[in-house]
Amino acid sequence: MRPNILIYVAIFLICVSTAYTQQLQWILLTDGSSMDTPIARRDAAMGFDQTFLILFGGRTQSGMPLQDCYSFNILTGIS
């Protein structure tokens, strides 16, 4: 099952990188001290459209399931 996920991730990254002409890069937006910053997690679901990046659920590092949801406005840089 894991190889299938890797294929989907690779296809997703290719689509995202070719959809925009700008170079994609990570930018630190917060130091994590804000109350609206998601905690570290694994196995979360993430989606996006032209305006929002959505993060849902996942598990803590100890394996406890999370059922929270965060949105981030890509255009304004505000969560």
Residue pairs with C-beta under 8 A, 6 or more apart in sequence:
16 24
17 24
29 77
30 37
36 70
36 79
37 79
38 55
38 68
38 70
39 60
39 66
40 60
40 61
41 57
41 58
41 59
41 60
41 61
41 66
42 58
42 59
42 61
43 57
43 58
43 59
44 55
44 56
44 57
44 58
44 59
44 66
45 55
45 56
45 57
45 58
46 53
46 54
46 55
46 56
47 53
47 54
48 54
48 74
50 74
51 73
51 74
51 75
52 71
52 72
52 73
52 74
53 71
53 72
53 74
54 69
54 70
54 71
54 72
55 69
55 70
55 71
55 72
56 68
56 69
56 70
57 65
57 66
57 67
57 68
57 69
58 65
58 66
59 65
59 66
60 66
70 79
71 79
72 78
72 79
73 79
